[in-house]
């Protein structure tokens, strides 16, 4: 991945996770391994449009991945991508130039 693409993905990642409701969604999915939107809605007491909006942002930023099971979409954490973004950010910002 070139540095510009890498930087855009990291920025998209951090924009996606900087919201309290999205943090709550991520925590719930992590705790349960995988969840559908209905389960997230009932656990967080948020409206369906609100949850759908947040899920869309998280999927587009690749923070979570979705798969269709029957008529429902199920979501799980994209751990590999999260690690890539966090480690990339640390490397880009904290590593000393020689």
N, C-alpha and C positions, 0 to 999 in steps of 0.2 A: 504494500500500500504506500503510495507516495505521501510526502509530508503534508501537502495541502489537503488531500483526501482524508488523511489520518486526522488532521486538525479539525476538519469539518465534522467528522464523525464524533470526535471527543466533545466538541461544542454542542452538537445535537444531543448527545448523551446527557451532558450536564443540564441543558435546558429542560430536557424531559423529566429529570429527576428532582428538579428544584420546585416542587409543589407538594404541600402537605397531604392532599388527597392521594396523589400518586405514590407518595411514601407509604401511606396506609394500604393501598392496593398491593404494592410490592411486598410489604410485610405479610399480608394475608396469603398471597400466592406462595411466598417462601415457606411460610408455616404449613401450608397444605400441599405443597408440591406442584399442584396444578388445580386451576379453578375455572369455572365458567362464569359468565357475566352475572347470571342470576344469583349465584352463591356470593359473589362479591357485593352485589346490590343489597342482599339481605343482611350481610355481615356489617356493612358500613352505613346502612340507612341513608344511602344516596340515591338520587333518582336514576332511572335507566339512561336518560340522555347524558347526564353528568358522567356516569361510569363509562359509557361508550366513548365519550369524548376523551377521557383520560386514557383508556385502553388504546385508542387509536394513536395518540401521541407516543405512548410507550412502545407500541409495535413499530411505528414508523421510525423511531430512534433505535430500534433493535434491542431495547432493554428487556423486552419480553418477546416471546414467540407464540404464535397461535396455530392451532390445528383444529380442523372441523371434525367433530364426532357426532354423527347423525345430523341433527339440525342445529346443534350448538357449537359455538367456538369455545375452545379451552385454551387457557393461557398458562405459560410457565416462564420462569426466570431464565434469561439467556446469560448464564453465568460466565461462559467463555468470553462473550462480548463485553460484559461488565468488567471482567478482569483485564481484558485488553485495553479498554478505555482508561481505567484507573491507573494501570501500570504505565500506559503510554503518557498519560498526563504527568505522572510523577517523574518519568524519565525526561520528558520535554522541559519540565519546569525546575526540577530539583537536581538534575545531574550537572556536574561541573564540567565546563568546557576546558579542553586541554589545549 
